[in-house]
């Protein structure tokens, strides 16, 4: 029973740390880019778009479709980076808990 008590304490501690991490994710900002950095998208740790930067040379009406594609690519690049950053933080948080393979947090 002693081990069960310790495990429950570890789970509770992890839940507290997870709640703290989720609060801090709003402050995390990650930028993705496309077009050799001519389009940049910045997301927070909750995958919310915070800002877009577009090199003025791209703002040509005849090139609207290219610009649209670059914006989508930059946002997807930023999202991939946010997901990797969040996964790294969760792995660091749950490292000692011994969760089964494929078990993902936060739920």
Backbone as XML, in Angstrom:
<?xml version="1.0"?>
<chain id="A" units="angstrom">
  <residue number="1" name="UNK">
    <atom name="N" x="0.817" y="-1.206" z="0.000"/>
    <atom name="CA" x="0.000" y="0.000" z="0.000"/>
    <atom name="C" x="0.855" y="1.262" z="0.000"/>
  </residue>
  <residue number="2" name="UNK">
    <atom name="N" x="2.058" y="1.153" z="0.550"/>
    <atom name="CA" x="2.943" y="2.302" z="0.600"/>
    <atom name="C" x="3.269" y="2.789" z="-0.808"/>
  </residue>
  <residue number="3" name="UNK">
    <atom name="N" x="3.506" y="1.847" z="-1.740"/>
    <atom name="CA" x="3.814" y="2.210" z="-3.123"/>
    <atom name="C" x="2.634" y="2.901" z="-3.794"/>
  </residue>
  <residue number="4" name="UNK">
    <atom name="N" x="1.430" y="2.458" z="-3.493"/>
    <atom name="CA" x="0.234" y="3.085" z="-4.065"/>
    <atom name="C" x="0.112" y="4.527" z="-3.599"/>
  </residue>
  <residue number="5" name="UNK">
    <atom name="N" x="0.403" y="4.754" z="-2.330"/>
    <atom name="CA" x="0.365" y="6.116" z="-1.797"/>
    <atom name="C" x="1.391" y="7.014" z="-2.467"/>
  </residue>
  <residue number="6" name="UNK">
    <atom name="N" x="2.598" y="6.473" z="-2.672"/>
    <atom name="CA" x="3.639" y="7.239" z="-3.359"/>
    <atom name="C" x="3.250" y="7.533" z="-4.797"/>
  </residue>
  <residue number="7" name="UNK">
    <atom name="N" x="2.671" y="6.530" z="-5.462"/>
    <atom name="CA" x="2.273" y="6.720" z="-6.853"/>
    <atom name="C" x="1.164" y="7.776" z="-6.952"/>
  </residue>
  <residue number="8" name="UNK">
    <atom name="N" x="0.226" y="7.750" z="-6.032"/>
    <atom name="CA" x="-0.855" y="8.739" z="-6.051"/>
    <atom name="C" x="-0.299" y="10.141" z="-5.821"/>
  </residue>
  <residue number="9" name="UNK">
    <atom name="N" x="0.691" y="10.260" z="-4.944"/>
    <atom name="CA" x="1.324" y="11.555" z="-4.705"/>
    <atom name="C" x="2.043" y="12.029" z="-5.965"/>
  </residue>
  <residue number="10" name="UNK">
    <atom name="N" x="2.727" y="11.104" z="-6.666"/>
    <atom name="CA" x="3.414" y="11.462" z="-7.909"/>
    <atom name="C" x="2.411" y="11.948" z="-8.956"/>
  </residue>
  <residue number="11" name="UNK">
    <atom name="N" x="1.287" y="11.259" z="-9.057"/>
    <atom name="CA" x="0.256" y="11.645" z="-10.020"/>
    <atom name="C" x="-0.286" y="13.028" z="-9.679"/>
  </residue>
  <residue number="12" name="UNK">
    <atom name="N" x="-0.539" y="13.280" z="-8.408"/>
    <atom name="CA" x="-1.054" y="14.587" z="-7.997"/>
    <atom name="C" x="-0.027" y="15.687" z="-8.278"/>
  </residue>
  <residue number="13" name="UNK">
    <atom name="N" x="1.241" y="15.415" z="-7.972"/>
    <atom name="CA" x="2.300" y="16.387" z="-8.271"/>
    <atom name="C" x="2.370" y="16.663" z="-9.776"/>
  </residue>
  <residue number="14" name="UNK">
    <atom name="N" x="2.281" y="15.593" z="-10.563"/>
    <atom name="CA" x="2.332" y="15.755" z="-12.010"/>
    <atom name="C" x="1.143" y="16.591" z="-12.501"/>
  </residue>
  <residue number="15" name="UNK">
    <atom name="N" x="-0.033" y="16.351" z="-11.941"/>
    <atom name="CA" x="-1.209" y="17.127" z="-12.339"/>
    <atom name="C" x="-1.000" y="18.606" z="-12.031"/>
  </residue>
  <residue number="16" name="UNK">
    <atom name="N" x="-0.417" y="18.901" z="-10.885"/>
    <atom name="CA" x="-0.150" y="20.296" z="-10.527"/>
    <atom name="C" x="0.848" y="20.920" z="-11.493"/>
  </residue>
  <residue number="17" name="UNK">
    <atom name="N" x="1.926" y="20.180" z="-11.810"/>
    <atom name="CA" x="2.930" y="20.700" z="-12.750"/>
    <atom name="C" x="2.343" y="20.856" z="-14.153"/>
  </residue>
  <residue number="18" name="UNK">
    <atom name="N" x="1.459" y="19.934" z="-14.542"/>
    <atom name="CA" x="0.813" y="20.006" z="-15.854"/>
    <atom name="C" x="-0.072" y="21.248" z="-15.936"/>
  </residue>
  <residue number="19" name="UNK">
    <atom name="N" x="-0.804" y="21.539" z="-14.865"/>
    <atom name="CA" x="-1.654" y="22.734" z="-14.844"/>
    <atom name="C" x="-0.804" y="23.998" z="-14.959"/>
  </residue>
  <residue number="20" name="UNK">
    <atom name="N" x="0.328" y="24.025" z="-14.252"/>
    <atom name="CA" x="1.237" y="25.175" z="-14.350"/>
    <atom name="C" x="1.784" y="25.320" z="-15.761"/>
  </residue>
  <residue number="21" name="UNK">
    <atom name="N" x="2.168" y="24.189" z="-16.376"/>
    <atom name="CA" x="2.707" y="24.225" z="-17.732"/>
    <atom name="C" x="1.670" y="24.750" z="-18.721"/>
  </residue>
  <residue number="22" name="UNK">
    <atom name="N" x="0.428" y="24.305" z="-18.586"/>
    <atom name="CA" x="-0.614" y="24.752" z="-19.505"/>
    <atom name="C" x="-0.848" y="26.255" z="-19.384"/>
  </residue>
  <residue number="23" name="UNK">
    <atom name="N" x="-0.728" y="26.798" z="-18.183"/>
    <atom name="CA" x="-0.859" y="28.247" z="-18.009"/>
    <atom name="C" x="0.291" y="28.978" z="-18.709"/>
  </residue>
  <residue number="24" name="UNK">
    <atom name="N" x="1.482" y="28.407" z="-18.636"/>
    <atom name="CA" x="2.657" y="29.032" z="-19.244"/>
    <atom name="C" x="2.664" y="28.901" z="-20.770"/>
  </residue>
  <residue number="25" name="UNK">
    <atom name="N" x="1.927" y="27.935" z="-21.322"/>
    <atom name="CA" x="1.902" y="27.748" z="-22.776"/>
    <atom name="C" x="1.351" y="28.968" z="-23.503"/>
  </residue>
  <residue number="26" name="UNK">
    <atom name="N" x="0.487" y="29.717" z="-22.855"/>
    <atom name="CA" x="-0.069" y="30.919" z="-23.471"/>
    <atom name="C" x="1.049" y="31.936" z="-23.700"/>
  </residue>
  <residue number="27" name="UNK">
    <atom name="N" x="2.046" y="31.937" z="-22.821"/>
    <atom name="CA" x="3.164" y="32.878" z="-22.931"/>
    <atom name="C" x="4.204" y="32.437" z="-23.960"/>
  </residue>
  <residue number="28" name="UNK">
    <atom name="N" x="4.276" y="31.135" z="-24.244"/>
    <atom name="CA" x="5.233" y="30.614" z="-25.219"/>
    <atom name="C" x="4.883" y="31.127" z="-26.606"/>
  </residue>
  <residue number="29" name="UNK">
    <atom name="N" x="5.864" y="31.661" z="-27.319"/>
    <atom name="CA" x="5.641" y="32.091" z="-28.696"/>
    <atom name="C" x="6.684" y="31.439" z="-29.585"/>
  </residue>
  <residue number="30" name="UNK">
    <atom name="N" x="6.203" y="30.845" z="-30.679"/>
    <atom name="CA" x="7.064" y="30.171" z="-31.636"/>
    <atom name="C" x="6.729" y="30.698" z="-33.019"/>
  </residue>
  <residue number="31" name="UNK">
    <atom name="N" x="7.773" y="31.022" z="-33.784"/>
    <atom name="CA" x="7.562" y="31.538" z="-35.140"/>
    <atom name="C" x="7.952" y="30.492" z="-36.170"/>
  </residue>
  <residue number="32" name="UNK">
    <atom name="N" x="7.165" y="30.423" z="-37.214"/>
    <atom name="CA" x="7.468" y="29.597" z="-38.371"/>
    <atom name="C" x="7.601" y="30.518" z="-39.559"/>
  </residue>
  <residue number="33" name="UNK">
    <atom name="N" x="8.314" y="30.061" z="-40.580"/>
    <atom name="CA" x="8.499" y="30.929" z="-41.737"/>
    <atom name="C" x="8.416" y="30.139" z="-43.023"/>
  </residue>
  <residue number="34" name="UNK">
    <atom name="N" x="8.258" y="30.865" z="-44.109"/>
    <atom name="CA" x="8.278" y="30.284" z="-45.445"/>
    <atom name="C" x="8.814" y="31.335" z="-46.398"/>
  </residue>
  <residue number="35" name="UNK">
    <atom name="N" x="9.105" y="30.902" z="-47.622"/>
    <atom name="CA" x="9.617" y="31.852" z="-48.614"/>
    <atom name="C" x="10.917" y="32.486" z="-48.163"/>
  </residue>
  <residue number="36" name="UNK">
    <atom name="N" x="11.829" y="31.667" z="-47.627"/>
    <atom name="CA" x="13.124" y="32.156" z="-47.145"/>
    <atom name="C" x="12.962" y="33.270" z="-46.107"/>
  </residue>
  <residue number="37" name="UNK">
    <atom name="N" x="11.945" y="33.138" z="-45.262"/>
    <atom name="CA" x="11.731" y="34.104" z="-44.187"/>
    <atom name="C" x="10.916" y="35.317" z="-44.587"/>
  </residue>
  <residue number="38" name="UNK">
    <atom name="N" x="10.393" y="35.331" z="-45.807"/>
    <atom name="CA" x="9.623" y="36.492" z="-46.264"/>
    <atom name="C" x="8.229" y="36.542" z="-45.637"/>
  </residue>
  <residue number="39" name="UNK">
    <atom name="N" x="7.746" y="35.384" z="-45.175"/>
    <atom name="CA" x="6.475" y="35.316" z="-44.455"/>
    <atom name="C" x="6.746" y="34.606" z="-43.137"/>
  </residue>
  <residue number="40" name="UNK">
    <atom name="N" x="6.339" y="35.241" z="-42.040"/>
    <atom name="CA" x="6.526" y="34.648" z="-40.724"/>
    <atom name="C" x="5.196" y="34.648" z="-39.976"/>
  </residue>
  <residue number="41" name="UNK">
    <atom name="N" x="4.918" y="33.534" z="-39.317"/>
    <atom name="CA" x="3.720" y="33.400" z="-38.493"/>
    <atom name="C" x="4.156" y="33.050" z="-37.081"/>
  </residue>
  <residue number="42" name="UNK">
    <atom name="N" x="3.553" y="33.690" z="-36.102"/>
    <atom name="CA" x="3.889" y="33.429" z="-34.710"/>
    <atom name="C" x="2.650" y="32.904" z="-34.001"/>
  </residue>
  <residue number="43" name="UNK">
    <atom name="N" x="2.812" y="31.742" z="-33.357"/>
    <atom name="CA" x="1.739" y="31.118" z="-32.591"/>
    <atom name="C" x="2.158" y="31.052" z="-31.135"/>
  </residue>
  <residue number="44" name="UNK">
    <atom name="N" x="1.155" y="31.008" z="-30.247"/>
    <atom name="CA" x="1.487" y="30.746" z="-28.854"/>
    <atom name="C" x="1.428" y="29.241" z="-28.617"/>
  </residue>
  <residue number="45" name="UNK">
    <atom name="N" x="1.699" y="28.815" z="-27.403"/>
    <atom name="CA" x="1.736" y="27.403" z="-27.073"/>
    <atom name="C" x="0.392" y="26.704" z="-27.146"/>
  </residue>
  <residue number="46" name="UNK">
    <atom name="N" x="-0.656" y="27.460" z="-27.301"/>
    <atom name="CA" x="-2.000" y="26.892" z="-27.463"/>
    <atom name="C" x="-2.397" y="26.841" z="-28.937"/>
  </residue>
  <residue number="47" name="UNK">
    <atom name="N" x="-1.434" y="27.053" z="-29.836"/>
    <atom name="CA" x="-1.651" y="27.075" z="-31.292"/>
    <atom name="C" x="-2.577" y="28.202" z="-31.743"/>
  </residue>
  <residue number="48" name="UNK">
    <atom name="N" x="-2.577" y="29.303" z="-31.012"/>
    <atom name="CA" x="-3.353" y="30.480" z="-31.418"/>
    <atom name="C" x="-2.421" y="31.410" z="-32.191"/>
  </residue>
  <residue number="49" name="UNK">
    <atom name="N" x="-2.864" y="31.844" z="-33.358"/>
    <atom name="CA" x="-2.076" y="32.749" z="-34.178"/>
    <atom name="C" x="-1.999" y="34.110" z="-33.500"/>
  </residue>
  <residue number="50" name="UNK">
    <atom name="N" x="-0.765" y="34.590" z="-33.278"/>
    <atom name="CA" x="-0.569" y="35.876" z="-32.602"/>
    <atom name="C" x="-0.250" y="36.993" z="-33.584"/>
  </residue>
  <residue number="51" name="UNK">
    <atom name="N" x="0.566" y="36.694" z="-34.616"/>
    <atom name="CA" x="0.872" y="37.728" z="-35.604"/>
    <atom name="C" x="1.429" y="37.104" z="-36.869"/>
  </residue>
  <residue number="52" name="UNK">
    <atom name="N" x="1.309" y="37.881" z="-37.935"/>
    <atom name="CA" x="1.843" y="37.522" z="-39.258"/>
    <atom name="C" x="2.713" y="38.681" z="-39.704"/>
  </residue>
  <residue number="53" name="UNK">
    <atom name="N" x="3.886" y="38.368" z="-40.235"/>
    <atom name="CA" x="4.747" y="39.388" z="-40.828"/>
    <atom name="C" x="4.968" y="39.008" z="-42.284"/>
  </residue>
  <residue number="54" name="UNK">
    <atom name="N" x="4.770" y="39.980" z="-43.175"/>
    <atom name="CA" x="4.921" y="39.745" z="-44.609"/>
    <atom name="C" x="5.885" y="40.771" z="-45.171"/>
  </residue>
  <residue number="55" name="UNK">
    <atom name="N" x="6.899" y="40.288" z="-45.858"/>
    <atom name="CA" x="7.840" y="41.191" z="-46.514"/>
    <atom name="C" x="7.061" y="42.020" z="-47.534"/>
  </residue>
  <residue number="56" name="UNK">
    <atom name="N" x="7.199" y="43.353" z="-47.510"/>
    <atom name="CA" x="6.431" y="44.217" z="-48.413"/>
    <atom name="C" x="6.609" y="43.886" z="-49.900"/>
  </residue>
  <residue number="57" name="UNK">
    <atom name="N" x="7.734" y="43.307" z="-50.267"/>
    <atom name="CA" x="7.951" y="42.978" z="-51.681"/>
    <atom name="C" x="6.998" y="41.896" z="-52.180"/>
  </residue>
  <residue number="58" name="UNK">
    <atom name="N" x="6.373" y="41.170" z="-51.267"/>
    <atom name="CA" x="5.431" y="40.117" z="-51.658"/>
    <atom name="C" x="4.023" y="40.635" z="-51.913"/>
  </residue>
  <residue number="59" name="UNK">
    <atom name="N" x="3.764" y="41.855" z="-51.513"/>
    <atom name="CA" x="2.409" y="42.386" z="-51.636"/>
    <atom name="C" x="2.212" y="42.977" z="-53.025"/>
  </residue>
  <residue number="60" name="UNK">
    <atom name="N" x="1.931" y="42.061" z="-53.945"/>
    <atom name="CA" x="1.688" y="42.403" z="-55.343"/>
    <atom name="C" x="0.373" y="41.711" z="-55.717"/>
  </residue>
  <residue number="61" name="UNK">
    <atom name="N" x="-0.637" y="42.475" z="-56.137"/>
    <atom name="CA" x="-1.938" y="41.865" z="-56.419"/>
    <atom name="C" x="-1.879" y="40.635" z="-57.334"/>
  </residue>
  <residue number="62" name="UNK">
    <atom name="N" x="-1.017" y="40.654" z="-58.320"/>
    <atom name="CA" x="-0.932" y="39.523" z="-59.241"/>
    <atom name="C" x="-0.324" y="38.286" z="-58.574"/>
  </residue>
  <residue number="63" name="UNK">
    <atom name="N" x="0.322" y="38.462" z="-57.422"/>
    <atom name="CA" x="0.977" y="37.363" z="-56.717"/>
    <atom name="C" x="0.183" y="36.908" z="-55.487"/>
  </residue>
  <residue number="64" name="UNK">
    <atom name="N" x="-1.086" y="37.251" z="-55.420"/>
    <atom name="CA" x="-1.897" y="36.954" z="-54.233"/>
    <atom name="C" x="-1.910" y="35.466" z="-53.905"/>
  </residue>
  <residue number="65" name="UNK">
    <atom name="N" x="-2.019" y="34.620" z="-54.898"/>
    <atom name="CA" x="-2.092" y="33.183" z="-54.650"/>
    <atom name="C" x="-0.784" y="32.653" z="-54.040"/>
  </residue>
  <residue number="66" name="UNK">
    <atom name="N" x="0.331" y="33.150" z="-54.519"/>
    <atom name="CA" x="1.629" y="32.749" z="-53.959"/>
    <atom name="C" x="1.717" y="33.193" z="-52.504"/>
  </residue>
  <residue number="67" name="UNK">
    <atom name="N" x="1.305" y="34.426" z="-52.240"/>
    <atom name="CA" x="1.334" y="34.943" z="-50.875"/>
    <atom name="C" x="0.441" y="34.108" z="-49.954"/>
  </residue>
  <residue number="68" name="UNK">
    <atom name="N" x="-0.731" y="33.754" z="-50.424"/>
    <atom name="CA" x="-1.635" y="32.923" z="-49.628"/>
    <atom name="C" x="-0.987" y="31.584" z="-49.286"/>
  </residue>
  <residue number="69" name="UNK">
    <atom name="N" x="-0.341" y="30.966" z="-50.260"/>
    <atom name="CA" x="0.333" y="29.686" z="-50.031"/>
    <atom name="C" x="1.474" y="29.831" z="-49.013"/>
  </residue>
  <residue number="70" name="UNK">
    <atom name="N" x="2.213" y="30.932" z="-49.111"/>
    <atom name="CA" x="3.311" y="31.167" z="-48.179"/>
    <atom name="C" x="2.805" y="31.382" z="-46.757"/>
  </residue>
  <residue number="71" name="UNK">
    <atom name="N" x="1.670" y="32.048" z="-46.624"/>
    <atom name="CA" x="1.082" y="32.265" z="-45.296"/>
    <atom name="C" x="0.680" y="30.926" z="-44.677"/>
  </residue>
  <residue number="72" name="UNK">
    <atom name="N" x="0.018" y="30.098" z="-45.448"/>
    <atom name="CA" x="-0.384" y="28.778" z="-44.952"/>
    <atom name="C" x="0.855" y="27.970" z="-44.548"/>
  </residue>
  <residue number="73" name="UNK">
    <atom name="N" x="1.892" y="27.993" z="-45.371"/>
    <atom name="CA" x="3.114" y="27.242" z="-45.068"/>
    <atom name="C" x="3.775" y="27.752" z="-43.795"/>
  </residue>
  <residue number="74" name="UNK">
    <atom name="N" x="3.809" y="29.066" z="-43.605"/>
    <atom name="CA" x="4.423" y="29.635" z="-42.408"/>
    <atom name="C" x="3.640" y="29.245" z="-41.155"/>
  </residue>
  <residue number="75" name="UNK">
    <atom name="N" x="2.325" y="29.273" z="-41.229"/>
    <atom name="CA" x="1.500" y="28.888" z="-40.077"/>
    <atom name="C" x="1.699" y="27.407" z="-39.761"/>
  </residue>
  <residue number="76" name="UNK">
    <atom name="N" x="1.720" y="26.578" z="-40.787"/>
    <atom name="CA" x="1.938" y="25.148" z="-40.548"/>
    <atom name="C" x="3.322" y="24.879" z="-39.967"/>
  </residue>
  <residue number="77" name="UNK">
    <atom name="N" x="4.325" y="25.619" z="-40.405"/>
    <atom name="CA" x="5.674" y="25.486" z="-39.864"/>
    <atom name="C" x="5.676" y="25.860" z="-38.383"/>
  </residue>
  <residue number="78" name="UNK">
    <atom name="N" x="5.023" y="26.956" z="-38.037"/>
    <atom name="CA" x="4.952" y="27.379" z="-36.636"/>
    <atom name="C" x="4.206" y="26.348" z="-35.799"/>
  </residue>
  <residue number="79" name="UNK">
    <atom name="N" x="3.114" y="25.793" z="-36.323"/>
    <atom name="CA" x="2.333" y="24.796" z="-35.587"/>
    <atom name="C" x="3.173" y="23.550" z="-35.308"/>
  </residue>
  <residue number="80" name="UNK">
    <atom name="N" x="3.939" y="23.112" z="-36.287"/>
    <atom name="CA" x="4.807" y="21.953" z="-36.096"/>
    <atom name="C" x="5.816" y="22.219" z="-34.983"/>
  </residue>
  <residue number="81" name="UNK">
    <atom name="N" x="6.360" y="23.442" z="-34.959"/>
    <atom name="CA" x="7.336" y="23.798" z="-33.931"/>
    <atom name="C" x="6.687" y="23.897" z="-32.551"/>
  </residue>
  <residue number="82" name="UNK">
    <atom name="N" x="5.472" y="24.429" z="-32.483"/>
    <atom name="CA" x="4.755" y="24.500" z="-31.199"/>
    <atom name="C" x="4.493" y="23.085" z="-30.684"/>
  </residue>
  <residue number="83" name="UNK">
    <atom name="N" x="4.001" y="22.211" z="-31.560"/>
    <atom name="CA" x="3.713" y="20.836" z="-31.144"/>
    <atom name="C" x="4.963" y="20.148" z="-30.600"/>
  </residue>
  <residue number="84" name="UNK">
    <atom name="N" x="6.102" y="20.349" z="-31.260"/>
    <atom name="CA" x="7.353" y="19.740" z="-30.808"/>
    <atom name="C" x="7.773" y="20.307" z="-29.453"/>
  </residue>
  <residue number="85" name="UNK">
    <atom name="N" x="7.611" y="21.614" z="-29.286"/>
    <atom name="CA" x="7.990" y="22.265" z="-28.021"/>
    <atom name="C" x="7.102" y="21.770" z="-26.874"/>
  </residue>
  <residue number="86" name="UNK">
    <atom name="N" x="5.799" y="21.672" z="-27.119"/>
    <atom name="CA" x="4.864" y="21.192" z="-26.095"/>
    <atom name="C" x="5.179" y="19.740" z="-25.750"/>
  </residue>
  <residue number="87" name="UNK">
    <atom name="N" x="5.434" y="18.917" z="-26.768"/>
    <atom name="CA" x="5.750" y="17.512" z="-26.518"/>
    <atom name="C" x="7.026" y="17.376" z="-25.688"/>
  </residue>
  <residue number="88" name="UNK">
    <atom name="N" x="8.020" y="18.207" z="-25.974"/>
    <atom name="CA" x="9.261" y="18.171" z="-25.199"/>
    <atom name="C" x="9.007" y="18.546" z="-23.744"/>
  </residue>
  <residue number="89" name="UNK">
    <atom name="N" x="8.162" y="19.561" z="-23.522"/>
    <atom name="CA" x="7.852" y="19.982" z="-22.161"/>
    <atom name="C" x="7.076" y="18.893" z="-21.415"/>
  </residue>
  <residue number="90" name="UNK">
    <atom name="N" x="6.132" y="18.250" z="-22.092"/>
    <atom name="CA" x="5.352" y="17.181" z="-21.465"/>
    <atom name="C" x="6.257" y="15.999" z="-21.150"/>
  </residue>
  <residue number="91" name="UNK">
    <atom name="N" x="7.159" y="15.658" z="-22.066"/>
    <atom name="CA" x="8.076" y="14.543" z="-21.826"/>
    <atom name="C" x="8.972" y="14.817" z="-20.630"/>
  </residue>
  <residue number="92" name="UNK">
    <atom name="N" x="9.452" y="16.053" z="-20.525"/>
    <atom name="CA" x="10.287" y="16.416" z="-19.381"/>
    <atom name="C" x="9.492" y="16.334" z="-18.081"/>
  </residue>
  <residue number="93" name="UNK">
    <atom name="N" x="8.235" y="16.700" z="-18.158"/>
    <atom name="CA" x="7.378" y="16.708" z="-16.981"/>
    <atom name="C" x="7.043" y="15.300" z="-16.517"/>
  </residue>
  <residue number="94" name="UNK">
    <atom name="N" x="6.823" y="14.381" z="-17.450"/>
    <atom name="CA" x="6.369" y="13.032" z="-17.105"/>
    <atom name="C" x="7.499" y="12.012" z="-17.166"/>
  </residue>
  <residue number="95" name="UNK">
    <atom name="N" x="8.723" y="12.453" z="-17.352"/>
    <atom name="CA" x="9.858" y="11.557" z="-17.532"/>
    <atom name="C" x="9.996" y="10.478" z="-16.479"/>
  </residue>
  <residue number="96" name="UNK">
    <atom name="N" x="9.797" y="10.776" z="-15.232"/>
    <atom name="CA" x="9.990" y="9.796" z="-14.176"/>
    <atom name="C" x="8.764" y="8.972" z="-13.857"/>
  </residue>
  <residue number="97" name="UNK">
    <atom name="N" x="7.674" y="9.200" z="-14.534"/>
    <atom name="CA" x="6.428" y="8.524" z="-14.180"/>
    <atom name="C" x="6.302" y="7.153" z="-14.831"/>
  </residue>
  <residue number="98" name="UNK">
    <atom name="N" x="6.994" y="6.919" z="-15.932"/>
    <atom name="CA" x="6.924" y="5.617" z="-16.587"/>
    <atom name="C" x="5.590" y="5.355" z="-17.241"/>
  </residue>
  <residue number="99" name="UNK">
    <atom name="N" x="5.115" y="6.301" z="-18.042"/>
    <atom name="CA" x="3.854" y="6.106" z="-18.750"/>
    <atom name="C" x="4.055" y="5.113" z="-19.894"/>
  </residue>
  <residue number="100" name="UNK">
    <atom name="N" x="3.012" y="4.363" z="-20.249"/>
    <atom name="CA" x="3.145" y="3.401" z="-21.340"/>
    <atom name="C" x="3.423" y="4.105" z="-22.676"/>
  </residue>
  <residue number="101" name="UNK">
    <atom name="N" x="4.111" y="3.436" z="-23.602"/>
    <atom name="CA" x="4.397" y="4.028" z="-24.911"/>
    <atom name="C" x="3.105" y="4.437" z="-25.623"/>
  </residue>
  <residue number="102" name="UNK">
    <atom name="N" x="3.132" y="5.592" z="-26.258"/>
    <atom name="CA" x="1.959" y="6.080" z="-26.978"/>
    <atom name="C" x="0.961" y="6.828" z="-26.115"/>
  </residue>
  <residue number="103" name="UNK">
    <atom name="N" x="1.144" y="6.819" z="-24.813"/>
    <atom name="CA" x="0.239" y="7.525" z="-23.904"/>
    <atom name="C" x="0.592" y="8.994" z="-23.958"/>
  </residue>
  <residue number="104" name="UNK">
    <atom name="N" x="-0.365" y="9.828" z="-24.389"/>
    <atom name="CA" x="-0.086" y="11.244" z="-24.572"/>
    <atom name="C" x="-0.768" y="12.094" z="-23.527"/>
  </residue>
  <residue number="105" name="UNK">
    <atom name="N" x="-0.031" y="13.086" z="-23.067"/>
    <atom name="CA" x="-0.567" y="14.105" z="-22.170"/>
    <atom name="C" x="-0.318" y="15.445" z="-22.827"/>
  </residue>
  <residue number="106" name="UNK">
    <atom name="N" x="-1.040" y="16.481" z="-22.605"/>
    <atom name="CA" x="-2.297" y="16.495" z="-21.863"/>
    <atom name="C" x="-3.380" y="15.748" z="-22.608"/>
  </residue>
  <residue number="107" name="UNK">
    <atom name="N" x="-4.334" y="15.280" z="-21.852"/>
    <atom name="CA" x="-5.394" y="14.404" z="-22.382"/>
    <atom name="C" x="-6.204" y="15.071" z="-23.434"/>
  </residue>
</chain>
